[in-house]
Amino acid sequence: MFVIEMKPEPQTIPMPASTIRALRRALGLTQFQLGRALYLEGPHPDRVVRRWESGAPMSGPARKALEMMAEKARIDLTSLSETTETQHIR
């Protein structure tokens, strides 16, 4: 008997656009630089980052990579999210 494991389709995991933008700025990166750091393909990785910062969903692997970058830079995403949400409320 053979068992075939099916890998699930990549999921899109929501991360607030304001959090993505705030994290990129906290890291001191341009949209282009962040796209390159995430190994986004093509000549314009900044366009993908711009879409994320406008609210488009991002893939699970991209979100995980951003979380790892934040962790390495000792940036707390929770407080970053709370800060950006507070700024939008005012």
ZADO-1210 file (C-alpha; in nm, 4 decimals, padded with zeros to 6 digits):
<atoms>
<atom x="00.0000" y="00.0000" z="00.0000" code="MET" pos="1"/>
<atom x="00.1276" y="00.3435" z="-00.0934" code="PHE" pos="2"/>
<atom x="00.0527" y="00.6586" z="00.0973" code="VAL" pos="3"/>
<atom x="00.0628" y="00.9835" z="-00.0915" code="ILE" pos="4"/>
<atom x="00.0837" y="01.2990" z="00.1116" code="GLU" pos="5"/>
<atom x="-00.0756" y="01.6003" z="-00.0411" code="MET" pos="6"/>
<atom x="00.0820" y="01.9300" z="00.0504" code="LYS" pos="7"/>
<atom x="-00.1709" y="02.2025" z="00.1201" code="PRO" pos="8"/>
<atom x="-00.1872" y="02.5042" z="-00.1029" code="GLU" pos="9"/>
<atom x="00.0088" y="02.8013" z="00.0307" code="PRO" pos="10"/>
<atom x="-00.2191" y="03.0004" z="00.2555" code="GLN" pos="11"/>
<atom x="-00.2508" y="03.3715" z="00.2729" code="THR" pos="12"/>
<atom x="-00.2199" y="03.4866" z="00.6299" code="ILE" pos="13"/>
<atom x="-00.3413" y="03.8351" z="00.7094" code="PRO" pos="14"/>
<atom x="-00.0934" y="04.0879" z="00.8404" code="MET" pos="15"/>
<atom x="-00.2166" y="04.4459" z="00.8619" code="PRO" pos="16"/>
<atom x="-00.0783" y="04.6656" z="00.5863" code="ALA" pos="17"/>
<atom x="00.0146" y="04.9283" z="00.8447" code="SER" pos="18"/>
<atom x="00.2216" y="04.6695" z="01.0340" code="THR" pos="19"/>
<atom x="00.4109" y="04.5731" z="00.7189" code="ILE" pos="20"/>
<atom x="00.4848" y="04.9383" z="00.6431" code="ARG" pos="21"/>
<atom x="00.5867" y="05.0156" z="01.0029" code="ALA" pos="22"/>
<atom x="00.8129" y="04.7094" z="01.0176" code="LEU" pos="23"/>
<atom x="00.9813" y="04.8006" z="00.6891" code="ARG" pos="24"/>
<atom x="01.0439" y="05.1517" z="00.8148" code="ARG" pos="25"/>
<atom x="01.1684" y="05.0261" z="01.1524" code="ALA" pos="26"/>
<atom x="01.4153" y="04.8066" z="00.9644" code="LEU" pos="27"/>
<atom x="01.5279" y="05.1114" z="00.7660" code="GLY" pos="28"/>
<atom x="01.4485" y="04.9530" z="00.4300" code="LEU" pos="29"/>
<atom x="01.2909" y="05.0836" z="00.1130" code="THR" pos="30"/>
<atom x="01.0162" y="04.8809" z="-00.0530" code="GLN" pos="31"/>
<atom x="01.2714" y="04.7659" z="-00.3110" code="PHE" pos="32"/>
<atom x="01.5232" y="04.6607" z="-00.0462" code="GLN" pos="33"/>
<atom x="01.2612" y="04.4667" z="00.1512" code="LEU" pos="34"/>
<atom x="01.1496" y="04.2900" z="-00.1660" code="GLY" pos="35"/>
<atom x="01.5074" y="04.1877" z="-00.2401" code="ARG" pos="36"/>
<atom x="01.5638" y="04.0780" z="00.1214" code="ALA" pos="37"/>
<atom x="01.2593" y="03.8500" z="00.0860" code="LEU" pos="38"/>
<atom x="01.3957" y="03.7116" z="-00.2435" code="TYR" pos="39"/>
<atom x="01.0973" y="03.8321" z="-00.4433" code="LEU" pos="40"/>
<atom x="01.1530" y="03.7555" z="-00.8077" code="GLU" pos="41"/>
<atom x="01.1402" y="03.9916" z="-01.0992" code="GLY" pos="42"/>
<atom x="01.2827" y="04.3330" z="-01.1753" code="PRO" pos="43"/>
<atom x="01.0356" y="04.5187" z="-00.9479" code="HIS" pos="44"/>
<atom x="01.0111" y="04.3496" z="-00.6066" code="PRO" pos="45"/>
<atom x="00.8991" y="04.6839" z="-00.4660" code="ASP" pos="46"/>
<atom x="00.5653" y="04.6500" z="-00.6476" code="ARG" pos="47"/>
<atom x="00.4815" y="04.3382" z="-00.4460" code="VAL" pos="48"/>
<atom x="00.5733" y="04.5124" z="-00.1194" code="VAL" pos="49"/>
<atom x="00.3665" y="04.8145" z="-00.2244" code="ARG" pos="50"/>
<atom x="00.0643" y="04.5862" z="-00.2801" code="ARG" pos="51"/>
<atom x="00.1096" y="04.4310" z="00.0656" code="TRP" pos="52"/>
<atom x="00.1306" y="04.7780" z="00.2187" code="GLU" pos="53"/>
<atom x="-00.1955" y="04.8587" z="00.0392" code="SER" pos="54"/>
<atom x="-00.3739" y="04.5609" z="00.1934" code="GLY" pos="55"/>
<atom x="-00.3152" y="04.2755" z="-00.0535" code="ALA" pos="56"/>
<atom x="-00.2685" y="03.9371" z="00.1168" code="PRO" pos="57"/>
<atom x="00.0804" y="03.7933" z="00.1483" code="MET" pos="58"/>
<atom x="00.1854" y="03.4294" z="00.1389" code="SER" pos="59"/>
<atom x="00.2642" y="03.2360" z="00.4548" code="GLY" pos="60"/>
<atom x="00.6361" y="03.2057" z="00.3711" code="PRO" pos="61"/>
<atom x="00.6691" y="03.5810" z="00.3148" code="ALA" pos="62"/>
<atom x="00.4953" y="03.6519" z="00.6447" code="ARG" pos="63"/>
<atom x="00.7216" y="03.4043" z="00.8249" code="LYS" pos="64"/>
<atom x="01.0285" y="03.5706" z="00.6730" code="ALA" pos="65"/>
<atom x="00.9062" y="03.9128" z="00.7901" code="LEU" pos="66"/>
<atom x="00.8460" y="03.7755" z="01.1393" code="GLU" pos="67"/>
<atom x="01.1990" y="03.6334" z="01.1452" code="MET" pos="68"/>
<atom x="01.3447" y="03.9667" z="01.0306" code="MET" pos="69"/>
<atom x="01.1545" y="04.1454" z="01.3076" code="ALA" pos="70"/>
<atom x="01.2734" y="03.8928" z="01.5657" code="GLU" pos="71"/>
<atom x="01.6354" y="03.9267" z="01.4584" code="LYS" pos="72"/>
<atom x="01.6074" y="04.3061" z="01.4766" code="ALA" pos="73"/>
<atom x="01.4347" y="04.2724" z="01.8174" code="ARG" pos="74"/>
<atom x="01.1190" y="04.4426" z="01.6952" code="ILE" pos="75"/>
<atom x="00.7982" y="04.3372" z="01.8703" code="ASP" pos="76"/>
<atom x="00.5291" y="04.3005" z="01.6028" code="LEU" pos="77"/>
<atom x="00.2520" y="04.3145" z="01.8630" code="THR" pos="78"/>
<atom x="00.3536" y="04.6556" z="01.9912" code="SER" pos="79"/>
<atom x="00.4213" y="04.7689" z="01.6354" code="LEU" pos="80"/>
<atom x="00.0658" y="04.6675" z="01.5369" code="SER" pos="81"/>
<atom x="-00.0829" y="04.8421" z="01.8390" code="GLU" pos="82"/>
<atom x="00.1146" y="05.1580" z="01.7651" code="THR" pos="83"/>
<atom x="00.0083" y="05.1714" z="01.4010" code="THR" pos="84"/>
<atom x="-00.3573" y="05.1019" z="01.4884" code="GLU" pos="85"/>
<atom x="-00.3529" y="05.3806" z="01.7500" code="THR" pos="86"/>
<atom x="-00.2093" y="05.6207" z="01.4945" code="GLN" pos="87"/>
<atom x="-00.4934" y="05.5415" z="01.2518" code="HIS" pos="88"/>
<atom x="-00.7587" y="05.5992" z="01.5183" code="ILE" pos="89"/>
<atom x="-00.6422" y="05.9534" z="01.5931" code="ARG" pos="90"/>
</atoms>
